[in-house]
Amino acid sequence: MFLDETRIMVKAGDGGKGCLGYARTTNRAFRGPDGGSGGKGGDIYLEVDEKLNSLMMYRHNKHHRADTGDAGQKRKDGRNAKDLILRVPRGTCVYDEEEHLLADLNRHQQRFLIAKGGRGGKGNRDLVTKKNPVPKYAEKGEPGEEFWVKLELKLTAQIGIIGFPNVGKSTLIAKLSNAKPKIADYPFTTLVPNLGMVPVDGEDSILVADIPGIIEGAHEGQGLGHQFLRHIERTGLLLHMIDLFPYDQMDPYESFLKVNTELEKYSSRLNSKHQVLVLNKMDMPGATDKKEEFLSQLKTSHPQMEVLSISALSGEGTEKLRYRMGELVKEHPAEIEIFEDQVYVREKKPLKVQNLGGNKFSVEGDDIMRHLSILDIHNEDALARLQQIFKKSGLVDMLLEAGAQEGDEIFFGEMSLSFHDDSFVSVWAHDEEE
């Protein structure tokens, strides 16, 4: 089966917990802190595998988790966890839940870090400072990144064959290439894009994609073609097939205009691609008159557009078309990396304080939340360290400016602290309270 769009959840590994330990000599004399640090959690990467041509392996396998780093031990640091590599086909675009493009994986063996593993927590051996030579706490491991992403496959064919349903696209690709698409005399025979390698001389070949029929309203989700318009965004040019004797009796010129209207509404990039018109069924009686009528109409709107005439069924004109395709791909090469300029760079959330009313305030900020995740707030020494971080980061000043007073409740996500002048006490987690 073919699958070109899916959502998956990625959870990078958490960092290993640091060890709280103390070394002693054989006669029990105290030698100081000796707890090792935890290992780093595993990262999750997406990597291009050119043997794949679908996202089918993720249809039911939605959740992907990397391993947690090993915890630190006395006199020994924990081992880093192995990274998790997820294979994807070439042409895969990665989006976050806000539809921001995070990566365009379209190069040979390209690899992208999708979720970063958490740093291992420091053992008390690595927390020694001049002011605190004997730390009585160790850090927890930092949580690994966790979120849902959308994977969307955009094929990298050099030429896309477009047109209304049942105009002969599949017949043509079968005639020109090694592809064996399903062919029948009813609309929407093609349910998924068909790929075929078209030999143009003794050495070179062209990758061609036959896109399911595009109908009026495709950009709004009508028909089947709308699901696959993304696959011609990378192509260098489009072969627009026109049936001179359509099954629904629609005027060929009218069908030409409607398909181009759908391309324009879907993407201005698509509408600007170079097009070559291919008039099909030249073996039918009266085809020459139909062709002349179409060309006279075309001159009024697209006088410079190139037009070729064939019969996909009999093969008439297909060798000339094959030769011309070889020339065209050199003039209009596929845009292999056209989406990389749209990649969204995720930035850290800055420190932010919001007055919720009712003597309650919320605090956001990636750095602050990271410190909260690795320090044990039930340990007095760790809480004292956290309060130093709050003051140094400017959080205390921001709270005072926002109107925080003695006893106000300060929320950090699910956790809350009671504010007392310039310190924080009375710690609890709401999920534990409930």
N, C-alpha and C positions, 0 to 999 in steps of 0.2 A: 504494500500500500504506500501511498504518497502522503506525507504530512509536511506542510510548509509553515505552520504557525502553531506555537504551543507556549504554555507558561510553566515554569519550574521554580521551585523554592531551593535556594542555596544557603547553607549554613556552614560557614568556616569553623574550624576547630577552636575551642576555647584554649587559652593559655593554661598551663599546669600551675597548680598551687605552690606557692613558696613554702619552705619549711621553717618552722620556729624551733631552733635547736641550739644547744650550748655544748661546747667541748670541755672535757675535763681530763686531767692527767690520771695516771694510774693510782696516784695517792689522793684522788678526788679533788685536787686543787683546780680552781676555776680558771679556764683559759679564754673564755669569751664566746660570742655568737658563732655558730657553725652551721646554720641552716642553709641548704642549697636552694637555688632559684628553680622555678618550674620551667618546663620546655615550651616553646612556641607552638600554638595550635596550627593545624594544617591549613594552607591556602587552598582556594578552589580556582582552577583555571579552565577556560574554554580554549580548545585547540582545534585548528582546522585539520580535518582528515579528508583528503580528496577522494578516498574510496567511498565516502558516504554521499548520497544524493537526496536524502530526506531526513526529517527530524523524527522519524517513526519510533526510534528507540526511546523517545521521551513521552510517548503517548500515554503510557500508564506509569512510567517511572518518573514521578514528579518531584520527589524530595531527595535532596543530595546533601550529605553531611560529611565534612572532613573530620578526622580524628582529633581528639584533645591531646595537648602536650602532656608529657609525664610530670607528675608532681616532684618537687625537689625533696631531697632526703638529707639527713645529717652528713656533712662533708661531701655531698654529691648533688650536682645539678640534674634536673630532669631532662630527658631526651626530647628533642623537637619532633612533632608529629609529621608524618608524610603528607605531601600535598595531594589533592585530588584533581585528576585531569578528566574533564568531560569533553568528549569528541563531538564535533559538529561539522556539518558539510560546509564546503567553501561557499561564501555568499550569505552567511548567517549574520543578521543584524540583531543586536541585543538592546532591549529597551527596559527602562525601569517602569514602575507602576504609574508614573506621571507621563509616560510616553516619551521621555527623553531618550535619545539615542546614546547609548554608552559605548558601543563598539561596532565596527563594520569589519567582520572577519572575512576577508576576501583575498588573502595572499597565502602563498604556499607555507604550510606549517605555522601560520600565524598563531600566537598565543596571547590571551588576554586574562589578566587577573580580575576575576569577577567578584570574589569575596576574600577579604584578607583575614588570616588567622590572628587570634589574639596573642598579645605578648605574654610570656610566662611571668607569673608573679615573683617578685624578688623575695628570696629568703632573708632572714635577719642578718646573715653574714654580709650580704650586699647592701644593707641599709645602714651600715655603720657610718657615722659622721663624727666630727670633732665635738659637736654639741650633744650627740646621742651615741656614745661609744658602745652601749649595750641595748640595742633595740629589743623591745619586748613584744614585737608583733612581726608578722610576715604578710606579704601581699597575696591576695587571691589572684588567680589568672584573669587576664583581660578577656571579655567575651569576644568570640569571633563574629564577623559581620553576618547578618541574616536578613534576607529579603526575597521577594518574588521578582522574577524578571520574565520578560516575554522574548522568545526567540522567534525570529521571522526570517525565512529563507527567501533570498532574492537570487534567482539563477543568474549565471554569468554567461549566457549565450551571446554570441557575436551578432546574430541576427534574430529578430523576433518576427514571427508570421502572425498577422492579426487580420481580423475581418469578422463579419457577421457569422452566425452559426451555419454550418453546412455549405460553406463556399468552396471547399476543396483543399483546405489547409493540410489536413491529415493525409489526403491522397498525394499532395505535392511532396510532403516531407518523406513519405514512404517511397516515392519515385526517386527522390534525390539522394536519400541517405540509407543508413542501415537500420533506421527505426522501423518498428512494426506496430503502428498505432491501430486502435480499433476504428474501422471505417464502416459507416452505414449511411443510408439515405434519409435519416431523420435528424432533427436538430439536437444539439448538445451530445453528439456521439462522444466527443472529447471531454472527459470529466476532469482530467489533470493535464498539466503541460507535458507535451511529448518532446524529448530531446533527440536529435539525430546529428551524426557527423556527416557532413556533405563533402566529399572529395572534390577539389577544384582543379588539381593537376596531379602529377605523379607523386608529389611529396606532401603538399599542404591540404588541410581539411578545415572546414568551418563548422562550429557548433551552432546549430539552429534550434530554436524553441518554437513549437506550435502551440499557441495560446488558445484555450477554449473560447468559443464565440462570444464576442462583445455585442451586447444589445443596448438599446436606448434605456437609460437609467442605470447603467452598470456602475457609475461612480457612486450611486446611492445604495448599491447592494443588489440590484436587479440581475437576474440570470446567474451564470456561472463565471463569466469572464472577469467580473470585478474581483473575485478571489485571487486572480493570478496576474492582474495588471502590474503588481510589484515586480514580476519576473521579467518585464521588458524595460524596466528603468535602467538597467545596466547595459543593455544592448547598444551597439554602435549605430544601428539603423533598423528600420522596420520595412518588411515586405507587407504591403496592404493588399490582400487578395479581394478581388471583386468578382462576384458571380454574375455573368451577363444574363443568365437565365435562372434567377433565384426561385427556390421552392415556394416562397410566400408571395411571389409576383411583385415584390418591392422594386421600385426603380433603382437601378444600380448606382446612379449618381446620388440619390437620396441616402442610400445605405452608406456610401463613402462619407458624406457629410455628417451623418449621425455618429459613426465610429470616431471620427476626428473630434466631434463635440465632446464625446465621452472621455477621450484622452485628455483634452484640455481641462475639463472639469476635475479630472482625477489628479492631474499633475501638469503644471506648465512645462516641466522638464520633458515629459513624454511628448507633449504637443510640438516641442521644438526639434525633436529628433528627425533626422533625414528619412524621408519616406520614398519608396519606389512602389508604384502601383503595378499590380499583376492582374491582368484581365484573364479570367478563366473560362473554359468551355468554348474555345475557338473552333472546336471540331463540330459544333452544333450548326444546323442549317440556320442561316440568317445571322450568324455571329458577326460577320463583317459589318452589316448595317447597325447592329447593336453597338459595336465598338465605335463606329463613326459618330453615332448619336451621343455616346458617353463622352468622347473626346471634345465634341463641340460644347458640351455643358462644362467640362473641366476647364476649358480655356478661359471661361469667364471668371473663375475663382482661383485656379492654380495653373497658370499658363506655363510655368517652368517645371512642373512636376514630371519626372521620368515615368514612362508607361511601357510595360512589356506585355506581350500577349502569349498565352500558352493554352495547352489543354493538359491538365494534370492527369487525366485518365489515359489519354493516348500517348502522352509524352511529347506532343508537338510544342516546340519552343523551349523545352526544359533544359536542353544542353546550352542554349544561348543564355538562359537565365543563370545556369550554374557558372558559366564563364564570367558573367557580369557580377555575380555575387562575390567572386574572388577579387575583382577589381574594387568593388564597393567597400569591402571590409578594410582594405588598405587606406581608402579615402576617409572612412568613418569608423575608426577602431572602437571597440567596446570600452566603455569608461569604467575601468576595473575598480577604481577607488572613489567613485563619485560621492559617496556618503560620508567619507571621513571628515570633510569640512563641517559636517553637522554634529559631530560628536560633542556631547554634553559632559563637561568636567565637573564631577561632584566635589563640592567644597565643604569644609567643616562648618557646622552650625556655630555661629559666634555666641558668646555669653549674652544672655538676655533675661531680664527680670520683668514679670508682669504682675500687676496688682489685681487679684481676683475679687477683691472686696471681702467683707466679713472677716478682716484680720488674717487673710490668706494670700500668699504670693506663690507664683510658680517660677522656677528657674530652668532655663534651657541652655545648652552649650555642650558640644561634643567633648571638649577637654574636661569640663567639670564632671560630666557623667562618667567619663572613663575613670577618673580618680575615685568616684563613688563606687564603681564596680569592682575595683581592686583592693580597696581598704575596708577592713572589717570594722564597721562603725560601732560594734558592741565591745570593741577593745579600746580602753582609755587612751593608750599610746597612739593607736591608729587614728582615733578620732581627733586627738590633739594635732597630729600631722595634717589631717584633713582641714582642720580649722586654719592652720598656717597657709594652706593652699588657697582657701577661700579668701583670706585677707590679701595675699600676694596677687591674686587674680583680679582683685577689685570688686569681688562679689559683695563683700560687706558694705562697701561705700555705695554700690548700686542699690542695695536693699534699703539703706538709710535714706537715699535720695528718693526712692519710690514710696517712702512713708512707713517702712517697717518699724515696729515698736516692740518693746519687751513682751514676750510671750506669743508673738504672732507665729502662725504655722507656715513653714516654708516647704513647698512641694518640689521634689526632684523626681519627676515621673511618678512611680508608684510609692516612692519613699517620702517621708516628711520629717523635718527637724523643727524643734521649737527654738525661736530666735531670742537670744538674751544679749542685748547690747551688741557686742562684737563676737559672740560665740554661739555655738549651736549645741543644744542638749535634748534630752527626752526623745531618743531615736526609736522609731518603729516603722515597720513595713506594713502597708495596708492589707496586703494579701495574707500576712501572718495574723493580723488582728481579726480579720474576718474568719 
